[in-house]
């Protein structure tokens, strides 16, 4: 059952002992970020969502770190494991309509026919649905004279250029009429103006470039049910509506309501909505302490002018911080890794699994395991990954054999150092597009990439030696030792070394 709104999600977090209410008065300028950063780096049982009830200078509470662990990410999407979402996607992708062959065939294959009918009925629940303004919680208060200073917008790091809205759902439509929902940070310049950090590769930036000289209408929803918030971060193809993904994750459509001053619809369950226009003018934005762990330097971005704010009577200001990983965005990124794996596999069915390490901030490293079938197969996957959607901005790709667990750093390191020859197996691409936030690039968003083939080399790939056998104990010896293990006096363990459970703080 989908969460009705952010308030219901907060209640679920509290019920699951995943939320701490902070009654002490805390300043949104730096102090909330420092507290959150410390909490997010603690052991799992002490890493909680935080609800600041008394932020300095505002009557509205702050929710942060709400999806800042795998457990809370699973609660947000209402699944036992993130792979459960991927399994649902696989079922859809693998479904094939039965060859009914008329009425007799339909009766004969009724089980498959019914599966198709049920699937179609399920699809009907996913698209957004329109609701009237009187039923929309985000319309309880309409403010035609808005002042952003009334809200507890965070300044996260000492050298930040100001306060930033960091978890906004920015809703826009380009000249072609396609809706886009993206999460783009917004630096607050004054009571009615912010920046709009549309990086060059993002769909919002494309719509802005394709628009007219007068700018573009935009609505910004702050705070919604967690599946809808997550969907705004998802790297979807341009033709797929993020709110359709949200409906799929919620298993029911997102309720949308028409804005007051712009011709757009926004989630009716939002905590607050900023309505206005992204102007043709630009101004300096930043610096900003980013998810790369470094400050993104000052750069010019479009200006967003707020004409109206609608909100609940008791809105929660939903926000996040980014910085040296891991932070909350790391777990949203891990959700994307798992959810989008089946879609990647539709393009490359040889891919077994993928890991976008948190420390690689999701665009600096991808580790991929494959079922290797022919010479040069790993290189084919490297080139394919570097041309696929937002993965095309990845800086480094490592390909390993299917027997390597891509999520186990020890296995990956062993495979890379034992199966890869630097002169033979490293592919350097000198001039290619990179992420806008790639600091090492000699030119902004343009520079080198590296692909590493860490699969076992084949004779057809120029390997003339015999590959050695991997060391493994025989099954019968393992079974005999298993039978007497409890009598030998050794403590039980998980078979791992060096990475045991953390001690108490």
C-alpha positions in Angstrom: 0.0 0.0 0.0 1.6 3.3 -1.1 2.4 6.0 1.4 -0.2 8.8 1.1 2.5 11.4 1.8 5.7 12.3 3.6 3.9 12.4 7.0 2.9 8.8 6.7 6.4 7.8 5.8 7.7 9.7 8.9 5.2 7.7 11.0 6.5 4.4 9.5 10.1 5.4 10.2 9.2 6.1 13.8 7.3 2.8 14.1 10.4 1.0 12.8 12.8 2.8 15.2 14.4 4.5 12.2 13.8 8.1 13.2 15.1 10.4 15.9 13.2 13.6 16.9 15.4 16.4 17.8 13.6 18.9 20.1 16.7 21.1 20.7 16.8 24.3 18.7 19.4 23.8 15.9 20.5 26.2 13.2 19.9 25.3 9.5 23.1 27.1 8.7 25.8 24.4 9.1 24.6 22.9 12.4 21.9 20.5 10.9 24.4 19.4 8.3 27.1 18.7 10.9 24.7 16.6 13.0 23.4 14.7 10.0 26.9 14.0 8.7 28.0 12.6 12.0 24.8 10.4 12.3 25.0 9.2 8.7 28.5 7.8 9.3 27.7 5.9 12.5 27.0 2.2 12.7 23.8 1.0 11.1 21.8 0.8 14.3 22.8 4.4 15.2 22.3 5.8 11.7 18.8 7.2 11.8 16.5 9.6 9.9 16.4 13.0 11.8 13.4 15.2 12.4 14.4 18.6 13.7 11.4 20.0 15.4 12.8 23.5 16.2 15.1 24.8 13.5 16.4 28.3 14.2 14.4 31.1 12.3 11.5 28.9 11.1 8.4 27.4 12.4 8.6 24.4 10.0 10.4 21.2 11.0 13.2 19.6 8.9 13.3 15.9 7.8 16.7 14.7 6.7 18.5 11.4 6.1 15.1 9.8 5.6 16.5 7.4 3.0 20.1 7.3 4.4 20.5 3.5 4.7 19.6 0.4 2.8 16.9 -0.4 5.4 15.3 3.0 5.0 15.6 2.9 1.3 13.7 -0.5 1.4 11.1 1.0 3.7 10.7 4.0 1.3 10.0 1.7 -1.6 8.0 -0.8 0.6 10.1 -3.9 -0.4 12.0 -6.5 1.6 15.0 -6.1 -0.7 15.7 -3.6 -3.5 16.2 -6.5 -5.9 12.4 -7.2 -5.4 11.8 -4.2 -7.6 14.2 -5.5 -10.2 12.3 -8.8 -10.1 9.0 -7.1 -10.9 10.6 -5.4 -13.8 12.0 -8.7 -15.1 8.6 -10.3 -15.0 7.3 -7.5 -17.2 10.2 -7.6 -19.6 10.1 -11.4 -19.9 6.3 -11.7 -20.4 5.3 -12.9 -23.8 1.7 -12.9 -25.0 0.5 -16.5 -25.6 -0.2 -17.8 -29.1 -3.9 -18.1 -28.5 -4.9 -19.5 -31.9 -8.5 -18.5 -31.6 -11.0 -19.4 -28.9 -9.8 -22.9 -28.4 -6.2 -21.7 -28.0 -7.3 -19.1 -25.5 -9.1 -21.7 -23.4 -6.1 -24.1 -23.7 -3.6 -21.4 -22.6 -6.0 -19.7 -20.2 -3.3 -19.4 -17.5 -1.0 -17.4 -19.7 -4.0 -15.3 -21.0 -5.0 -14.5 -17.5 -1.5 -13.5 -16.6 -1.5 -11.0 -19.5 -4.9 -9.6 -18.5 -3.7 -9.2 -14.9 -0.6 -7.4 -16.1 -2.6 -5.0 -18.2 -4.9 -4.3 -15.2 -1.8 -3.6 -13.1 -0.4 -1.2 -15.8 -3.6 0.8 -15.6 -2.9 1.7 -12.0 0.5 3.3 -12.7 -0.1 6.5 -14.7 -0.6 9.7 -12.6 -4.2 10.7 -11.9 -5.7 14.2 -11.6 -7.3 15.5 -8.4 -9.2 18.6 -7.7 -7.6 21.5 -5.8 -9.9 21.1 -2.8 -8.5 17.5 -2.3 -4.9 18.5 -2.6 -3.0 18.9 0.7 -0.4 21.2 -0.9 -3.2 23.8 -1.5 -4.1 24.3 2.2 -2.2 27.6 2.1 -1.7 29.8 -1.0 0.9 32.5 -0.6 1.0 35.1 -3.4 3.7 37.1 -1.6 6.2 34.4 -1.0 9.4 34.7 1.1 11.9 31.8 1.0 13.5 33.1 4.2 10.5 31.7 6.1 11.7 28.2 5.5 14.6 26.3 7.1 16.7 25.9 4.0 20.1 24.6 4.8 23.6 25.9 4.3 25.6 22.6 4.5 29.3 23.4 4.3 31.4 26.4 5.3 32.4 27.5 1.8 29.0 27.0 0.2 27.8 30.1 -1.7 24.7 30.3 0.5 21.6 28.2 1.4 20.5 25.5 -1.0 17.3 23.6 -1.6 18.8 20.2 -2.1 15.9 17.8 -2.6 13.4 19.6 -4.9 11.2 17.9 -7.4 11.6 20.3 -10.4 8.6 19.9 -12.7 8.9 21.3 -16.2 7.7 20.8 -19.8 9.6 21.6 -22.9 8.3 22.9 -26.3 7.6 19.2 -27.2 5.2 18.9 -24.3 7.1 16.2 -22.5 7.0 16.4 -18.7 10.3 16.2 -16.8 10.7 15.7 -13.1 14.3 16.1 -11.8 16.2 16.8 -8.6 18.4 19.9 -9.2 19.8 21.9 -6.4 18.7 25.5 -6.0 20.8 28.2 -4.4 18.7 30.8 -2.6 19.7 34.3 -3.7 16.9 36.3 -1.9 13.3 35.9 -0.8 12.0 35.1 -4.3 15.0 34.0 -6.5 17.1 30.9 -6.6 19.5 29.3 -9.0 18.5 26.3 -11.1 21.4 23.9 -11.3 20.6 22.3 -14.7 23.8 20.5 -15.7 24.4 20.3 -19.4 23.5 16.6 -19.7 20.2 16.8 -17.8 16.8 16.8 -19.4 15.7 20.0 -17.6 18.7 21.7 -19.2 17.7 20.4 -22.7 14.2 21.7 -22.3 15.5 25.1 -21.2 17.9 25.3 -24.2 15.0 24.3 -26.5 12.6 26.9 -25.0 11.9 30.4 -26.0 13.8 33.6 -25.0 11.3 34.4 -22.3 12.3 31.5 -20.1 10.2 28.5 -19.0 7.4 27.8 -16.5 8.5 25.6 -13.6 7.0 24.2 -10.4 9.1 22.8 -7.6 7.6 20.3 -5.2 9.4 20.0 -1.9 8.5 16.8 0.1 6.3 14.1 -1.3 5.9 10.4 -0.7 9.3 8.7 -0.8 8.8 6.7 -4.0 8.0 9.9 -5.9 11.0 11.7 -4.4 13.3 8.9 -5.4 11.8 8.8 -8.9 13.0 12.4 -9.5 16.6 11.2 -9.1 16.3 8.2 -11.5 18.3 8.4 -14.8 15.3 7.7 -17.0 15.3 8.0 -20.8 13.9 11.4 -22.0 10.7 9.8 -23.3 9.7 8.1 -19.9 7.8 10.1 -17.3 9.4 10.0 -13.9 5.9 10.0 -12.4 5.1 6.8 -14.3 8.1 5.2 -12.6 6.8 6.5 -9.3 3.4 4.9 -10.0 5.1 1.6 -10.7 7.0 1.8 -7.5 4.0 2.9 -5.5 1.8 0.4 -7.4 -0.7 3.2 -7.8 -0.6 6.5 -9.7 0.7 9.7 -8.2 -2.1 12.2 -7.6 -1.5 15.4 -9.5 -3.1 18.8 -9.0 -2.9 21.9 -11.3 -0.8 24.8 -10.1 -2.1 28.3 -9.3 0.1 30.4 -11.6 1.7 28.1 -14.1 0.3 25.5 -16.5 1.8 22.5 -14.8 0.6 19.7 -12.5 2.5 18.7 -9.3 2.1 15.9 -6.7 -1.0 16.8 -4.7 0.6 15.3 -1.6 3.6 17.6 -1.7 4.5 19.5 1.5 5.1 22.7 -0.4 5.2 23.9 -4.1 7.2 26.8 -5.5 5.6 28.1 -8.7 7.4 30.5 -11.1 9.6 30.8 -14.1 13.2 30.0 -15.0 14.4 33.2 -16.5 16.6 33.7 -19.6 19.2 35.4 -17.4 22.0 33.6 -15.6 24.1 34.4 -12.6 26.9 32.8 -10.6 25.9 29.8 -8.6 28.1 28.1 -5.9 30.5 27.1 -4.5 28.6 23.9 -3.3 30.0 21.1 -1.2 29.0 18.2 -3.5 28.6 14.5 -3.5 32.1 14.1 -4.9 33.5 15.2 -1.6 34.8 18.4 -3.1 33.4 21.9 -3.6 31.9 22.4 -7.0 33.2 25.8 -8.1 31.2 28.8 -9.1 29.5 28.6 -12.5 26.7 30.5 -14.1 23.3 28.9 -14.1 19.7 30.1 -14.9 17.7 32.0 -12.3 14.4 30.8 -11.0 11.9 33.4 -9.9 9.1 32.3 -7.4 5.7 33.9 -8.0 3.7 31.8 -5.6 4.1 29.2 -2.8 1.4 26.8 -2.0 1.8 24.4 1.0 0.2 22.4 3.7 -0.7 24.1 7.0 1.9 22.0 8.7 4.6 21.3 6.1 7.7 19.3 6.7 10.8 20.7 5.0 12.3 17.6 3.3 16.0 18.0 2.5 19.3 16.2 2.3 23.0 16.9 2.5 25.8 15.6 0.1 29.5 15.4 0.8 32.2 12.8 1.1 30.5 9.4 0.7 28.6 7.8 2.1 25.7 10.2 2.5 22.0 9.7 1.9 22.4 10.1 -1.8 24.6 6.9 -1.8 21.6 4.7 -0.9 19.3 6.3 -3.5 22.1 5.6 -6.0 22.2 1.9 -4.8 18.5 1.7 -5.4 19.0 2.9 -9.0 21.8 0.3 -9.5 19.5 -2.5 -8.5 16.3 -1.3 -10.1 17.8 -0.5 -13.5 19.9 -3.7 -13.8 17.2 -5.6 -15.7 16.9 -2.7 -18.2 20.6 -2.7 -18.7 20.4 -6.5 -19.3 17.9 -5.9 -22.1 20.7 -4.2 -24.0 23.5 -6.6 -22.8 22.1 -10.0 -21.8 25.7 -11.2 -21.1 25.8 -8.9 -18.0 25.4 -10.9 -14.8 25.6 -8.1 -12.2 26.8 -4.5 -11.8 28.2 -2.5 -8.9 28.5 1.3 -8.9 30.6 1.7 -5.7 29.5 4.3 -3.3 33.1 5.6 -3.1 33.1 6.1 -6.9 30.1 8.5 -6.5 28.3 6.5 -9.2 29.9 8.1 -12.2 33.6 7.4 -11.6 33.5 3.6 -11.5 31.3 0.7 -12.7 32.2 -2.9 -12.0 30.5 -5.4 -14.3 30.5 -9.2 -14.3 29.7 -11.0 -17.6 29.2 -14.5 -19.0 32.1 -14.3 -21.4 31.3 -16.0 -24.7 33.9 -15.0 -27.2 37.3 -13.1 -27.6 37.0 -9.4 -27.0 33.6 -9.8 -25.2 34.7 -7.7 -22.3 35.8 -4.9 -24.6 32.4 -5.0 -26.3 30.7 -4.5 -22.9 33.1 -1.7 -21.9 32.3 0.2 -25.1 28.6 -0.6 -24.7 28.4 0.7 -21.1 30.2 3.9 -22.2 27.4 4.6 -24.7 24.3 3.7 -22.7 22.2 6.6 -21.3 23.7 8.3 -18.2 26.2 5.4 -17.9 27.9 7.0 -20.9 29.4 9.6 -18.4 31.1 6.9 -16.4 34.9 7.4 -16.1 36.1 3.9 -15.4 34.6 0.5 -16.3 36.0 -2.8 -15.0 34.7 -6.1 -16.4 35.2 -9.4 -14.6 34.0 -13.0 -15.1 30.7 -14.2 -13.8 32.3 -16.1 -11.0 33.4 -12.8 -9.4 31.1 -11.1 -6.9 31.1 -7.5 -8.1 30.0 -6.4 -4.6 32.9 -8.0 -2.9 36.0 -5.7 -3.1 38.3 -8.5 -2.2 37.1 -10.7 -5.1 37.2 -7.8 -7.5 40.7 -6.7 -6.4 41.9 -10.3 -6.7 40.5 -10.7 -10.2 41.9 -7.3 -11.4 45.4 -8.0 -10.1 45.6 -11.6 -11.1 43.7 -11.7 -14.5 44.6 -8.4 -16.0 47.8 -7.5 -17.9 48.1 -3.7 -18.0 49.7 -3.7 -21.5 47.1 -5.9 -23.0 43.9 -5.4 -21.0 43.6 -1.6 -20.4 41.6 0.5 -22.9 42.2 4.2 -22.8 39.7 6.6 -24.5 41.3 10.0 -24.6 38.4 12.3 -25.6 34.9 11.6 -24.4 32.0 13.2 -22.5 32.2 13.0 -18.7 30.0 14.0 -15.8 29.6 17.7 -15.2 31.0 17.2 -11.7 34.2 15.3 -12.9 36.8 17.4 -11.2 39.9 15.7 -12.7 38.9 16.3 -16.3 41.2 18.8 -18.1 38.2 20.4 -19.7 34.8 20.7 -18.1 32.8 17.5 -18.6 35.3 16.3 -21.3 38.3 14.1 -20.9 39.7 10.5 -20.6 38.1 7.2 -19.7 39.5 3.8 -18.9 38.2 0.3 -19.5 39.8 -2.7 -17.8 39.3 -6.2 -19.0 39.8 -8.3 -15.9 38.3 -11.5 -17.3 40.5 -14.6 -17.8 42.4 -14.1 -21.0 41.7 -16.6 -23.9 44.2 -18.0 -26.4 42.2 -16.1 -29.1 43.0 -12.9 -27.3 46.8 -13.5 -27.5 47.3 -15.5 -24.3 49.7 -18.3 -25.2 50.2 -19.8 -21.8 48.0 -22.3 -19.9 45.7 -20.6 -17.3 46.4 -22.0 -13.9 43.7 -23.8 -11.9 42.1 -22.0 -9.0 42.8 -23.4 -5.5 39.8 -25.1 -3.9 39.5 -27.8 -1.3 37.7 -31.0 -2.3 34.1 -31.5 -1.3 34.7 -34.6 0.8 37.3 -32.9 3.0 35.1 -29.9 3.5 32.2 -32.2 4.5 34.4 -34.1 7.0 35.6 -30.9 8.6 32.1 -29.5 8.8 31.0 -32.6 10.8 33.6 -32.0 13.5 33.8 -28.2 13.4 31.8 -27.7 16.5 34.1 -30.1 18.4 37.3 -28.3 17.5 36.6 -25.3 19.8 36.6 -22.5 17.1 34.1 -19.7 17.4 31.6 -19.5 14.6 32.2 -16.8 12.0 30.9 -15.7 8.6 34.0 -16.9 6.8 35.2 -13.4 6.2 38.4 -11.8 7.4 39.3 -8.3 8.4 35.7 -7.0 7.9 33.9 -8.3 11.0 31.1 -6.6 12.8 31.8 -3.1 14.0 32.2 -2.7 17.8 30.2 -0.4 19.9 30.7 3.3 19.4 
